Amino acid sequence: MSAPASPPSEVSRAPLVRLQALSKTYNLGEPGETQVLHELSLQIAHGEFAALIGPSGSGKSTLLNILGLLERPSAGGYELDGRAVQDLDDDALTEARQRQLGFVFQFHHLLPAFSALENVCLPAMARDGRISAAVRERGRALLAAVGLAQAMERSPRQLSGGMQQRVAIARALMLEPALVLADEPTGNLDTASSDEVFALLRRMHAEVGTTFLVVTHDPRLAARCDRVIELVDGRIAHDGPPPAPADRAPQ
């Protein structure tokens, strides 16, 4: 892995993500029309580590899909690193998704027929059609960085849940994305493994300076982020730093 970029000493003022009055409605103009997101305006700067929280049905998954260029908004604007992306065609969306975004999911979605190293290299193979020597070397460096230097050739079936999620984090960083979207990355783990994986996310953020947006139902983890964005009924109910330790409910 090439030497990581030095993380900024403070969060850049230039927004990486800018949403302007963004809305999402399913079955628009048809019976059963349902508006899920209501005119959201939001900015996320380069280098932030933010949590996205809210009750089930609040619109978190829909917002994450839009930010990940997997769905299009029904109205409003979405700028990714200064580029309006809401009206790009499918090919341009795919290119932007590969070049600028990384994804970590609750279920790691590793391919069991591939080794840990091959799974980490998959984004580059999807982009280039092959795994080059340079990509393989970067994959080794990423697995070493997440503490799996001795497990590179193992099948996912030979790894614990926490180890599998470490592989998924390394895979998300393979193409050096500007933004990593993590959807309940610890939701399928026990408490100890959850804490280890979250600590790894924070360490990778500190070392590389990548922007992270983490969806979580766990208030302990949200409180360890630098910023908490709360959705309720498709609207932003809170956006700011997590509560001070004295204000947090006992764990």
C-alpha positions as CSV (number, residue, x, y, z in Angstrom):
1,M,0.0,0.0,0.0
2,S,1.3,3.4,-0.9
3,A,2.0,5.7,2.0
4,P,-1.4,7.1,3.2
5,A,-2.1,10.7,2.7
6,S,-1.5,12.8,5.8
7,P,-4.9,13.4,7.5
8,P,-5.9,17.0,7.6
9,S,-5.0,18.7,10.9
10,E,-8.6,19.9,10.9
11,V,-11.7,19.1,8.9
12,S,-11.6,20.9,5.5
13,R,-14.2,23.6,5.1
14,A,-15.0,22.5,1.5
15,P,-17.9,20.1,1.6
16,L,-17.4,16.6,0.2
17,V,-21.2,16.0,0.3
18,R,-23.8,18.8,-0.2
19,L,-27.5,18.0,-0.2
20,Q,-29.9,20.8,-1.1
21,A,-33.6,20.3,-0.4
22,L,-33.3,16.7,-1.3
23,S,-36.4,14.5,-1.3
24,K,-37.3,11.0,-2.2
25,T,-40.8,9.7,-3.0
26,Y,-41.6,6.2,-4.1
27,N,-44.5,5.5,-6.5
28,L,-44.5,9.2,-7.4
29,G,-47.9,10.2,-8.8
30,E,-49.3,6.7,-8.4
31,P,-51.5,5.0,-5.8
32,G,-49.5,4.3,-2.7
33,E,-47.2,7.3,-3.2
34,T,-44.9,7.5,-0.2
35,Q,-42.5,10.3,0.6
36,V,-39.5,9.0,2.6
37,L,-37.2,12.0,2.6
38,H,-38.4,15.6,3.0
39,E,-36.2,18.4,1.6
40,L,-33.0,17.5,3.4
41,S,-30.2,20.0,3.3
42,L,-26.9,18.7,4.6
43,Q,-23.1,19.1,4.2
44,I,-20.4,16.7,5.1
45,A,-16.8,18.0,4.9
46,H,-13.7,16.2,3.9
47,G,-12.3,14.2,6.8
48,E,-15.4,14.0,9.0
49,F,-16.3,10.9,11.0
50,A,-20.1,11.2,11.4
51,A,-22.9,8.9,12.6
52,L,-26.3,8.6,11.0
53,I,-29.0,7.5,13.5
54,G,-32.7,7.3,13.7
55,P,-35.5,4.8,14.3
56,S,-36.5,2.1,11.8
57,G,-38.4,3.7,8.9
58,S,-36.8,7.1,9.4
59,G,-35.2,7.1,6.0
60,K,-31.6,6.1,6.9
61,S,-31.3,3.4,4.3
62,T,-32.8,5.5,1.6
63,L,-30.5,8.3,2.3
64,L,-27.5,6.0,2.3
65,N,-28.6,4.5,-1.0
66,I,-28.8,8.0,-2.5
67,L,-25.4,9.0,-1.1
68,G,-24.0,5.8,-2.4
69,L,-25.4,6.6,-5.9
70,L,-27.5,3.4,-5.8
71,E,-30.8,5.4,-6.0
72,R,-31.7,8.8,-7.4
73,P,-33.5,11.5,-5.4
74,S,-37.0,12.6,-6.6
75,A,-36.2,16.3,-6.1
76,G,-33.4,18.5,-4.9
77,G,-29.6,18.5,-5.5
78,Y,-26.7,16.2,-4.5
79,E,-23.2,17.4,-5.1
80,L,-20.3,14.9,-4.5
81,D,-17.0,16.7,-4.2
82,G,-18.4,19.7,-6.1
83,R,-20.0,17.7,-8.9
84,A,-23.8,17.5,-9.3
85,V,-24.5,13.8,-9.5
86,Q,-28.3,13.5,-9.2
87,D,-28.8,13.6,-13.0
88,L,-25.8,11.6,-14.2
89,D,-26.5,8.7,-16.5
90,D,-26.0,5.1,-15.2
91,D,-22.5,4.8,-16.7
92,A,-21.3,8.0,-15.1
93,L,-22.9,7.0,-11.8
94,T,-21.0,3.7,-11.9
95,E,-17.7,5.4,-12.6
96,A,-18.3,7.9,-9.8
97,R,-19.3,5.1,-7.4
98,Q,-16.1,3.1,-8.1
99,R,-13.8,6.1,-8.0
100,Q,-15.1,8.0,-4.9
101,L,-17.1,5.7,-2.7
102,G,-16.4,2.7,-0.4
103,F,-19.0,0.5,1.3
104,V,-19.1,-1.5,4.5
105,F,-22.3,-3.4,5.3
106,Q,-23.7,-5.2,8.3
107,F,-23.3,-8.5,6.4
108,H,-19.8,-8.4,4.9
109,H,-20.8,-10.1,1.5
110,L,-17.4,-11.8,1.1
111,L,-17.2,-14.4,-1.6
112,P,-16.6,-17.8,0.0
113,A,-14.7,-19.2,-3.0
114,F,-12.1,-16.4,-2.8
115,S,-9.4,-15.8,-0.3
116,A,-9.4,-12.9,2.0
117,L,-6.8,-11.2,-0.2
118,E,-8.8,-11.8,-3.4
119,N,-11.9,-10.4,-1.7
120,V,-10.0,-7.2,-0.8
121,C,-8.9,-6.9,-4.4
122,L,-12.4,-7.4,-5.9
123,P,-13.1,-3.6,-6.4
124,A,-10.0,-3.2,-8.5
125,M,-10.8,-6.4,-10.5
126,A,-14.3,-5.0,-11.2
127,R,-12.8,-1.8,-12.4
128,D,-9.8,-3.1,-14.3
129,G,-10.9,-6.6,-15.3
130,R,-7.9,-8.2,-13.6
131,I,-5.9,-8.2,-10.4
132,S,-2.5,-6.7,-11.1
133,A,0.7,-7.2,-9.1
134,A,0.3,-3.6,-7.7
135,V,-3.3,-4.2,-6.7
136,R,-2.3,-7.5,-5.0
137,E,0.5,-5.7,-3.1
138,R,-2.0,-3.0,-2.0
139,G,-4.4,-5.7,-0.8
140,R,-1.7,-7.3,1.3
141,A,-0.8,-3.9,2.8
142,L,-4.5,-3.2,3.6
143,L,-4.9,-6.6,5.3
144,A,-1.8,-6.0,7.3
145,A,-3.1,-2.6,8.3
146,V,-6.3,-4.2,9.7
147,G,-4.4,-6.9,11.6
148,L,-4.8,-9.8,9.2
149,A,-1.3,-10.2,7.8
150,Q,-1.4,-13.9,8.7
151,A,-4.9,-14.6,7.2
152,M,-4.5,-13.4,3.7
153,E,-4.9,-16.8,2.0
154,R,-7.7,-18.0,4.3
155,S,-11.2,-18.5,3.0
156,P,-13.9,-16.3,4.7
157,R,-15.3,-19.5,6.2
158,Q,-12.1,-19.8,8.2
159,L,-12.4,-16.3,9.7
160,S,-14.5,-15.2,12.7
161,G,-17.2,-12.6,12.2
162,G,-15.0,-9.8,13.4
163,M,-12.2,-10.9,11.1
164,Q,-14.6,-11.0,8.1
165,Q,-15.7,-7.5,8.8
166,R,-12.0,-6.4,8.9
167,V,-11.6,-7.9,5.4
168,A,-14.7,-5.9,4.3
169,I,-13.2,-2.7,5.7
170,A,-9.9,-3.3,3.8
171,R,-12.0,-4.0,0.7
172,A,-13.8,-0.7,1.1
173,L,-10.5,1.1,1.2
174,M,-9.0,-0.6,-1.8
175,L,-9.6,2.2,-4.4
176,E,-8.8,5.0,-1.9
177,P,-12.4,6.4,-1.8
178,A,-13.1,9.9,-0.7
179,L,-16.2,8.7,1.3
180,V,-16.8,5.4,3.1
181,L,-20.5,4.6,3.8
182,A,-20.8,2.0,6.6
183,D,-24.3,0.6,7.1
184,E,-24.5,-1.0,10.5
185,P,-21.0,-2.3,10.2
186,T,-21.1,-3.8,13.8
187,G,-24.7,-4.8,13.8
188,N,-24.0,-8.5,13.3
189,L,-21.2,-8.8,15.9
190,D,-21.0,-9.3,19.6
191,T,-20.0,-6.4,21.9
192,A,-16.3,-7.2,22.0
193,S,-16.0,-7.6,18.2
194,S,-18.2,-4.6,17.7
195,D,-15.9,-2.4,19.8
196,E,-12.8,-3.8,17.9
197,V,-14.3,-3.1,14.5
198,F,-15.4,0.4,15.4
199,A,-11.9,1.1,16.9
200,L,-10.5,0.0,13.6
201,L,-12.7,2.3,11.6
202,R,-11.6,5.2,13.8
203,R,-7.9,4.2,13.4
204,M,-8.2,4.0,9.6
205,H,-9.9,7.4,9.6
206,A,-7.1,8.9,11.7
207,E,-4.4,7.4,9.6
208,V,-5.8,7.9,6.1
209,G,-8.1,10.9,6.5
210,T,-11.0,9.3,4.6
211,T,-14.5,10.6,5.3
212,F,-16.8,8.1,7.1
213,L,-20.5,8.1,7.5
214,V,-21.6,5.3,9.8
215,V,-25.2,4.2,10.2
216,T,-25.7,2.7,13.6
217,H,-28.5,1.8,16.1
218,D,-25.9,1.5,18.9
219,P,-25.9,4.7,21.0
220,R,-22.5,3.8,22.4
221,L,-20.9,3.9,19.0
222,A,-22.7,7.0,17.9
223,A,-21.4,8.8,21.0
224,R,-17.9,8.0,19.8
225,C,-18.3,9.7,16.5
226,D,-17.4,13.4,16.0
227,R,-20.9,14.3,14.7
228,V,-24.3,12.8,15.0
229,I,-27.0,13.3,12.3
230,E,-30.4,12.0,13.4
231,L,-33.3,11.3,11.0
232,V,-36.9,11.1,12.2
233,D,-39.7,10.6,9.7
234,G,-37.4,11.6,6.8
235,R,-36.3,14.9,8.3
236,I,-33.2,15.9,10.1
237,A,-34.1,16.1,13.8
238,H,-30.6,16.7,15.1
239,D,-27.2,17.5,13.6
240,G,-24.3,18.3,15.8
241,P,-21.7,16.8,18.2
242,P,-22.6,13.8,20.3
243,P,-23.8,14.5,23.8
244,A,-21.1,15.4,26.4
245,P,-20.2,12.4,28.6
246,A,-22.2,13.8,31.5
247,D,-25.3,14.0,29.3
248,R,-25.1,10.5,28.1
249,A,-27.4,7.8,29.6
250,P,-25.6,5.2,31.6
251,Q,-24.5,2.2,29.5
